[in-house]
Amino acid sequence: MLGQLGRRPHRTITTPISPAYAKQILELQEAGTTEEDLHPVVVEAITESYFRNGAPEPMGCARISRTPSP
């Protein structure tokens, strides 16, 4: 469902992130970094926290493991 101006409604995601990412995000915000420029750092922090720290897979998603080729 699209919201006003054809945008998707805002979603709130709550997941703990590492202190290192929290510090980096806060420092970037204090330096005047735009929300758009913060996006890659926030995505990386959430990815590390949610997908790599044993959280259950969201429905329809699967982990892909790479095994070394012989």
C-alpha positions in Angstrom: 0.0 0.0 0.0 1.4 3.4 -0.9 1.1 6.4 1.3 0.9 10.1 0.4 2.8 11.2 -2.7 3.2 7.6 -3.9 5.6 6.8 -1.1 5.5 3.6 1.0 4.5 4.1 4.6 7.3 4.5 7.1 8.4 1.3 8.8 10.1 1.2 12.2 12.6 -1.6 12.7 13.9 -2.2 16.2 17.0 -4.3 16.5 20.1 -3.9 18.6 23.2 -2.8 16.8 26.8 -3.0 17.9 28.3 -0.1 19.9 30.8 0.5 17.1 28.0 1.1 14.6 26.0 3.2 17.0 29.1 5.4 17.6 29.7 5.6 13.9 26.1 6.6 13.1 26.0 9.2 15.9 29.3 10.7 14.8 28.1 10.9 11.2 24.9 12.6 12.3 26.8 15.1 14.4 29.0 15.9 11.4 25.8 16.8 9.4 25.6 13.7 7.3 22.3 13.5 5.5 19.8 10.7 6.1 20.4 9.4 2.6 24.1 9.2 3.2 23.6 7.4 6.5 21.5 4.8 4.8 24.3 2.4 3.8 25.8 2.4 7.3 22.4 1.8 8.9 21.7 -1.1 6.5 25.1 -2.6 7.3 24.5 -2.3 11.0 21.0 -3.9 10.8 22.3 -6.6 8.5 25.1 -7.5 10.9 22.8 -7.5 13.9 19.7 -9.2 12.5 20.9 -11.6 9.9 24.4 -12.6 11.1 23.7 -12.9 14.8 21.4 -15.9 14.8 18.0 -14.2 14.3 15.4 -16.3 12.6 15.1 -15.9 8.9 12.2 -13.7 7.8 9.5 -15.6 5.9 10.5 -16.0 2.3 14.3 -15.4 2.9 17.0 -18.0 3.1 20.6 -17.9 4.2 23.1 -18.7 1.5 26.3 -20.4 2.5 29.2 -20.5 0.2 31.4 -23.6 0.5 34.8 -23.6 -1.0 35.3 -25.3 -4.3 37.5 -28.4 -4.2 
